Amino acid sequence: MHREKVAVSHTAPELADKARVLAAQLGLPLYNPEDPPPALLLTLTPERLELRQTTKGAEGPLFVDFLGGPIEYRRRQTTSRKESIARAVGLKGGTSLVVLDLTAGLGRDSFILASLGCTVRMVERSPMVAALLADGIERARQEPALAGIMARLSLIPGESMEILRTWQGEHPEVICLDPMYPHRGKSAMVKKEMRLIRLLVGDDEDSDGLLAAALTVATRRVVVKRPRLAPALAGPAPNFTIGGKNSRFDVYLIAPLA
């Protein structure tokens, strides 16, 4: 989405300065309530940072929440390393892995991996989605029950391809990709959060190249999450696939050096 269709707003006078700083950081205008609203508002409230849609038929706000709701339910359900995502990244026994998630989105898969003991670095190319993620991380770090998980979770804002190209230091054992798939069907079939994120970032046009680059950086495997019936990304065929009800994980093993 064009940046002129997004603005920063706030719901309380005491948040005005913080909203002004956020708008400057993101290169977005500060919303003037006397003007017609843009399609999307990145809104500071006393509780959190939200993305709000202002157009006709708009649904509720989008925000990152590691403290409750669907992610907390999923965390409580995903207690076993036999779960699909754990098997996809190669978690076994008491081992832990260093994972680089190149398409973090709302951070849900990364959070689950961190809850299973992985150290996860999340990359998000959209500054606005990254701001939502950073807000969710900051709030979750205030919750003592999540201290251990959040200590293993970090955010790197930026372009995934550039981050891979300039990678320095120890390489991640596993790299995860969850490219935005170009849905052709009715938008009502797509979850609310995915529709809003798509408005911000569009489809991932560089997915094939990102896979190729990831295969040169990961030391153990690359895992690509795809809709269940979607074709695999261009390039080498996955070594194996772990299926699910609506999605699957294509797993590419890194051949050890001779």
C-alpha positions as CSV (number, residue, x, y, z in Angstrom):
1,M,0.0,0.0,0.0
2,H,1.2,3.5,-0.8
3,R,2.4,5.3,2.3
4,E,0.1,8.2,1.7
5,K,-2.8,5.9,2.5
6,V,-1.4,5.2,6.0
7,A,-1.0,7.7,8.9
8,V,-0.2,7.6,12.6
9,S,-2.9,8.6,15.1
10,H,-3.4,8.4,18.9
11,T,-6.4,8.1,21.2
12,A,-5.2,10.1,24.2
13,P,-3.6,13.6,24.5
14,E,-0.7,12.2,26.5
15,L,0.3,10.0,23.6
16,A,0.7,12.9,21.1
17,D,4.5,13.2,21.5
18,K,5.0,9.5,21.2
19,A,2.8,9.4,18.1
20,R,4.8,12.3,16.6
21,V,8.0,10.4,17.2
22,L,6.6,7.2,15.7
23,A,5.4,9.0,12.6
24,A,8.8,10.6,12.0
25,Q,10.5,7.2,12.5
26,L,8.3,5.5,9.9
27,G,8.2,8.5,7.5
28,L,4.4,8.6,7.8
29,P,2.1,11.7,8.3
30,L,0.5,12.4,11.6
31,Y,-3.3,12.1,11.2
32,N,-5.3,15.3,11.5
33,P,-8.8,14.5,12.7
34,E,-10.1,17.4,10.7
35,D,-9.0,15.7,7.4
36,P,-10.6,12.7,5.7
37,P,-9.0,9.6,7.2
38,P,-6.6,7.5,5.2
39,A,-7.4,3.9,4.5
40,L,-5.3,2.7,7.4
41,L,-4.3,4.3,10.7
42,L,-1.4,3.1,12.9
43,T,-3.0,4.1,16.2
44,L,-1.4,4.4,19.6
45,T,-3.7,3.6,22.5
46,P,-2.9,3.5,26.2
47,E,-2.8,-0.3,25.9
48,R,-0.9,-1.0,22.6
49,L,-0.2,0.0,19.0
50,E,-3.0,-1.0,16.6
51,L,-3.5,-1.0,12.8
52,R,-7.0,0.2,12.1
53,Q,-8.9,0.1,8.8
54,T,-11.2,3.1,8.2
55,T,-12.8,2.0,4.9
56,K,-16.4,0.7,4.6
57,G,-16.8,-2.8,6.1
58,A,-13.7,-2.4,8.2
59,E,-13.1,-5.1,10.9
60,G,-11.6,-4.8,14.3
61,P,-8.1,-3.5,14.9
62,L,-4.9,-5.6,14.2
63,F,-2.2,-5.8,16.9
64,V,0.5,-8.2,18.0
65,D,-0.5,-10.0,21.2
66,F,1.8,-12.6,22.8
67,L,-0.1,-12.4,26.1
68,G,-3.4,-14.0,25.3
69,G,-6.0,-14.9,22.6
70,P,-5.1,-17.2,19.7
71,I,-1.3,-17.2,20.3
72,E,-1.6,-18.1,24.0
73,Y,-4.1,-20.9,23.2
74,R,-1.7,-22.2,20.5
75,R,1.3,-22.0,22.9
76,R,-0.5,-24.1,25.4
77,Q,-1.5,-26.6,22.8
78,T,2.0,-26.7,21.2
79,T,3.8,-28.2,24.1
80,S,5.4,-31.1,22.3
81,R,8.3,-31.2,19.9
82,K,6.3,-33.6,17.8
83,E,4.2,-30.8,16.5
84,S,4.4,-30.0,12.8
85,I,6.5,-26.8,13.1
86,A,8.9,-28.5,15.6
87,R,9.4,-31.5,13.3
88,A,9.9,-29.1,10.3
89,V,12.8,-27.2,11.9
90,G,14.3,-30.4,13.3
91,L,13.8,-30.1,17.0
92,K,14.6,-33.4,18.7
93,G,15.0,-34.4,22.3
94,G,16.5,-31.7,24.5
95,T,18.2,-29.9,21.6
96,S,17.7,-26.2,20.9
97,L,18.3,-24.4,17.6
98,V,19.1,-20.9,16.3
99,V,16.4,-20.0,13.9
100,L,16.1,-17.0,11.5
101,D,12.6,-16.2,10.5
102,L,12.8,-14.1,7.3
103,T,9.1,-13.3,7.0
104,A,8.0,-12.7,10.6
105,G,4.6,-11.1,10.0
106,L,2.8,-11.1,13.3
107,G,5.5,-13.3,14.9
108,R,3.2,-16.3,15.8
109,D,5.4,-19.1,14.4
110,S,8.5,-17.5,15.8
111,F,6.9,-17.2,19.3
112,I,5.9,-20.9,19.2
113,L,9.4,-21.9,18.3
114,A,10.8,-19.7,21.1
115,S,8.4,-21.3,23.5
116,L,9.8,-24.7,22.4
117,G,13.3,-23.6,23.3
118,C,14.7,-22.1,20.0
119,T,16.5,-18.8,19.8
120,V,14.6,-17.0,17.1
121,R,15.6,-13.8,15.2
122,M,12.6,-12.3,13.4
123,V,13.1,-10.3,10.2
124,E,10.3,-8.0,9.0
125,R,10.6,-5.8,5.9
126,S,7.6,-3.6,6.5
127,P,8.4,-0.8,8.9
128,M,4.8,-0.6,10.0
129,V,4.5,-4.4,10.7
130,A,7.8,-4.2,12.4
131,A,6.5,-1.4,14.7
132,L,3.5,-3.6,15.6
133,L,5.9,-6.5,16.4
134,A,8.2,-4.3,18.5
135,D,5.2,-3.1,20.5
136,G,4.0,-6.7,21.1
137,I,7.5,-7.7,22.2
138,E,7.8,-4.8,24.6
139,R,4.5,-5.6,26.2
140,A,5.2,-9.3,26.5
141,R,8.6,-8.6,28.1
142,Q,6.7,-7.0,31.0
143,E,5.0,-10.4,31.7
144,P,7.1,-12.5,34.2
145,A,5.5,-15.8,32.9
146,L,6.9,-15.1,29.4
147,A,10.4,-13.9,30.5
148,G,12.2,-17.0,29.3
149,I,10.4,-17.1,25.9
150,M,10.9,-13.4,25.2
151,A,14.6,-13.6,26.1
152,R,15.0,-16.0,23.1
153,L,13.0,-13.8,20.7
154,S,14.4,-10.7,18.9
155,L,13.5,-8.5,15.9
156,I,15.6,-7.3,13.0
157,P,13.7,-4.7,10.9
158,G,14.9,-4.7,7.3
159,E,14.9,-6.4,3.9
160,S,15.4,-10.1,4.2
161,M,17.5,-10.4,1.0
162,E,19.9,-7.6,2.1
163,I,20.2,-9.2,5.5
164,L,21.2,-12.5,4.0
165,R,23.5,-10.9,1.5
166,T,25.4,-9.0,4.2
167,W,25.2,-11.7,7.0
168,Q,28.1,-11.7,9.4
169,G,28.9,-13.8,12.4
170,E,27.5,-17.3,13.2
171,H,25.1,-18.6,10.7
172,P,21.6,-19.7,11.8
173,E,21.0,-23.4,11.8
174,V,17.5,-23.1,10.4
175,I,15.9,-20.4,8.2
176,C,12.1,-20.2,8.0
177,L,10.1,-18.6,5.2
178,D,6.4,-18.0,5.1
179,P,5.9,-15.9,1.8
180,M,2.7,-14.0,1.3
181,Y,0.9,-16.2,-1.2
182,P,-1.0,-14.4,-4.0
183,H,-4.6,-15.5,-3.3
184,R,-6.8,-15.5,-6.3
185,G,-10.1,-16.3,-4.6
186,K,-12.6,-14.3,-2.6
187,S,-11.0,-12.0,-0.1
188,A,-13.5,-13.2,2.5
189,M,-11.7,-16.5,2.6
190,V,-8.5,-14.9,3.8
191,K,-8.1,-14.1,7.5
192,K,-8.5,-10.5,8.6
193,E,-4.9,-10.1,9.7
194,M,-3.6,-11.5,6.4
195,R,-5.8,-9.1,4.4
196,L,-4.5,-6.1,6.4
197,I,-0.9,-7.2,6.2
198,R,-1.3,-7.7,2.4
199,L,-2.5,-4.1,2.2
200,L,0.7,-3.0,3.8
201,V,3.3,-5.2,2.2
202,G,1.7,-6.8,-0.9
203,D,2.7,-10.2,-2.2
204,D,6.2,-11.5,-1.8
205,E,7.6,-11.3,-5.3
206,D,11.1,-12.3,-4.3
207,S,10.2,-15.7,-2.7
208,D,12.2,-17.9,-5.1
209,G,15.3,-15.7,-4.8
210,L,14.9,-15.6,-1.0
211,L,14.9,-19.4,-0.9
212,A,18.0,-19.6,-3.0
213,A,19.8,-17.1,-0.8
214,A,18.6,-18.8,2.4
215,L,20.1,-22.1,1.2
216,T,23.5,-20.5,1.2
217,V,23.2,-19.1,4.8
218,A,21.5,-21.8,6.8
219,T,23.7,-24.6,8.2
220,R,21.1,-27.3,8.6
221,R,17.9,-26.7,6.8
222,V,15.5,-24.2,5.3
223,V,11.8,-24.5,6.0
224,V,9.1,-22.9,3.7
225,K,5.5,-22.7,4.9
226,R,3.0,-22.9,2.0
227,P,-0.7,-23.2,1.6
228,R,-1.5,-26.9,1.4
229,L,-2.3,-27.0,-2.3
230,A,0.2,-24.3,-3.5
231,P,3.1,-25.2,-5.7
232,A,6.6,-25.4,-4.2
233,L,8.9,-22.4,-4.7
234,A,11.1,-22.5,-7.8
235,G,14.5,-24.1,-7.4
236,P,15.5,-27.4,-5.9
237,A,12.7,-29.8,-4.8
238,P,12.2,-30.0,-1.0
239,N,13.7,-33.1,0.6
240,F,10.4,-33.8,2.4
241,T,7.1,-32.2,3.3
242,I,5.2,-32.1,6.6
243,G,1.5,-31.6,5.8
244,G,-1.3,-30.0,7.8
245,K,-5.0,-29.2,7.4
246,N,-4.5,-25.8,5.6
247,S,-0.8,-25.5,5.2
248,R,2.4,-27.5,4.9
249,F,6.1,-27.2,5.5
250,D,8.5,-27.8,2.7
251,V,11.9,-28.8,4.2
252,Y,15.2,-28.3,2.3
253,L,18.2,-30.0,4.0
254,I,21.6,-28.5,3.7
255,A,24.1,-31.0,2.4
256,P,27.2,-31.2,4.7
257,L,30.5,-30.1,3.2
258,A,32.6,-33.0,2.0
